[in-house]
């Protein structure tokens, strides 16, 4: 059986500060991607130059750049899903400022394969991360889910961090089709978790960390940890933000 063809779906927008580190972590993967598909949302910094330089330095890594919809990060990721080629077996998402551990792709492929993946039953893989500061210091493990994955759980929280998600062929096909009908979701990863669990897909949560996840003011939600995170969640709850996000996601599922 041939090795699954894996695509990395990378959304960028003015990410020059940390983008080179993110890209080089792709090149260090023990399992090489069949495609790096980039959608840029109109960057005005050095993002385009960094992407072109990386592609030129790594000709063995198939690299395609697309123009993003310029409607926010979630819409950009959904546009990547909708344009992911049909010959791809598995797809994973990437932020523009993390650093992947060398076995990130291989762990996900192995987990999906170990669950008897034939590509016909939808599977969603996600994992823990090393949460860290902007300089990658002060690392701490993200929390394990307290409740088993499922649609009821997905209505109240997201355990599938987008930068750790990998979808098998069946799940990718479902997400690709759904993404062609909407770009109005609150957060692409939460929406995918809801979509997959609502459709009966199995969620595989890897308890091992697979990347260094920078925490910064640009993270809409960020790490789910500590007093500040608790205050942030309470603020979202009492201001109706969580309900609004959930309503938007559910509307996109209909």
N, C-alpha and C positions, 0 to 999 in steps of 0.2 A: 504494500500500500504506500503510495507516495506521501511524502511529508506535506502536511497542510500548508497552503499558501496563506500567509498572514499579512494583513495590511495594517499599517499604523496610520490613524486618522489624526492629523495634527492641525489644530486651529491656532492661528496667530493673529496678533494685533499689537503693534508697537512693543514687541517683546525682546528687543535687542539686548537688554541688560543681561539676561540669563539664557537666551536661546541657544547660544553655541554649546553650552554645557549640556542642555537637553539633547541636542542633536548628536553630540559626540557619544552620549550614553546609548543612543540607537546603534551607533557603529560598533560598540563594544559588546553587543548582545551575543550570547552563545548560540542563539537561534536567529538566523538572518531573516528579516522581513522580505516578502516578495514585492512589497510596494510601500513607499512612504508617500502618502497623499496629503498635501498641504493645502489648506484654504486660508488665504490671507484677507483680512477684513479692511484693507486700505491703509496699511501701515505707512507712516511718514518718517519713521526713524530708519535705522540700518537693518531692519529685519530682512528685507529683500536681498540685500548684499550678503548677509550671513547665510541665508538659505541657498543662494547661488554658489557661494564659496564652498559650502558643505557638499552640495551635489557634485561640484567639480572635483573635490578631494576624495570622494567616495563613489567612483563610477560604477562599482559593482552593486550599489544599492539603488534599485529603480526608484526614481523620484519624480513626482508630478506636482506642479503648482497650479492652483485654481484661484479664481477670484471669488471672494466671499460675498455674502448677501449684504453685509454692513448693517445688520439689524441686531447686533449683540452676540455674545459668545454662544448662547444656546442655539440660536438660529444658525450660526456658523457650523457648529457640530452637526446639526441636523442636515445641513446642506452637504456635508461630507458623507454622512450616511447615505443620503439619496443618490450621491454620485459615486459610491464605492462600486468598483467593477464586479460583475456577476461571477467572474472566475475566481474570486477570493473565497477561501474556505473559512477563515476566521479574521475578525477585525478587532483592534483595540484602539482606545482613544488616548490622546496625549495632550497635556497642557504644554505651555511654552517655557515653563520655568522650573520644572522638576529635574531630577537626575534619576534615571532608571538604574536599578541594580542589574548586573550582567545577565542574570538568569530570569529576568522578569517575563520575557516572552516564552521561554522554554518551560517555566513553571506552569503558565496558563495553558499552553498547548498540552502538556502532560496531564494536567488536571482534567481537561475536557476529554482527552483521549481515554484516560483511566475510567471515566464514567460511561464508557461504551459508546463514545461519540461516533455515530455513522453519518452525522450531518442531518438526520431526519427529525430528531427530537430537539427542540430548542433548549440550549443551555447558556446560562450567564455565569461567567467567572468574575469574581472580584476578590480583593485581598486587603490586608493591613498595609500601613505605610509607616515610615519613620517621619514623624512631624518634626520640623526643624526651623531654625531662624533663617533669615535671608542668606547668611554666609554658611549655611548647612551645619551650624553648630547647635548645641543644646538639643540633641536628638532624643525623642521619646516615642514609644510605640503608640500607634492609634489604638483605640479601644476595640475589644471584641464585641460583636452584637450580643445584646442581652436576651433577645427573643429570636426564635427561628425565622428564617426568611419566608415570605409569603405575601400575598396581595393585601391582607389585612394589615400586616406590618408596614407594607409599602405606602399605605394611605396616611400613615402618621410619621414615618421617618424614612430616610434613605440610608441603607447600609452599604450601598455599592458606589464607592467613590469613583467618579468618572475616569480618573487617571489610572485606575486599576482594572477597569472592565475589559473583558474580552468576550466576544460573542462567537458562537459556532455558526456554521453555515445556515442552519434553520432559523436561529435567532436573528442572524444578520439579515436574512431575507425578510423576516417579519418587520424588523426595525427599518430597513430600507424602504419597504412599501409604505409603512406608516409615516415615515419622514417626508414622503412625497406629497402628503396631504396637509401637512401643517409645518409651520416654523414658529408657532406661538406657544412655547412651553416655558415654564419658569426656569428650570434647570434640566439640561439634557440627561444627566445621569439619573436623577430621580424619576424622570418621565420614563426612561428605559427600564428602570427597576419595576415601575408600576406596569408598564406594557408587558414585560416578560412574565411577571408573576400573575398578572391578570389573564394571560393566555396559557397559563399552565406550565411555563418553562421552569426547569429546575435551576436553582441558584446554588452555585458552589462558592463558599467563602473560604479562602485560603488564610489560615491563621498566621502565616509568615509574611513579613513585610517585603514589598517588591520595589519600593522606590523611596527616594528622599523627597518629601513633600514640603516645599517652602510655604510658611505661613506669613501672610502679609496683608496689608489693607485692601489689596485688590481681590482677595478671596471673598466671595459673596457670603459664604457660610463659614468656611475654614474648618479648623479642627473642632471636634465635638468634645472639648475637654476643659476642665477647670472652671473657676468662678466667673471669669469674663464670658466664657462660652455659655454658661448657665444664664447669666444676665442677658446675653444676646438672644438666646432662645426664648426667654420670658418676654423680652421686648417684642420679638416677632409674634409671639402668641397673643399678647394683649393688644397689640396694634392691628391684629388681623392679617399680618403679613403671611404667616404660614397658611392660613385659610385661603388667601388670595392665590398663593403659589399652587396650592393643591387644586383649587378650582380651575386654574389655567391648565394644569397638567391633565386633569380629568376631562376637561372639554376637548383637549387634543386627542384623547384616547377614544372619544366617541365617534 
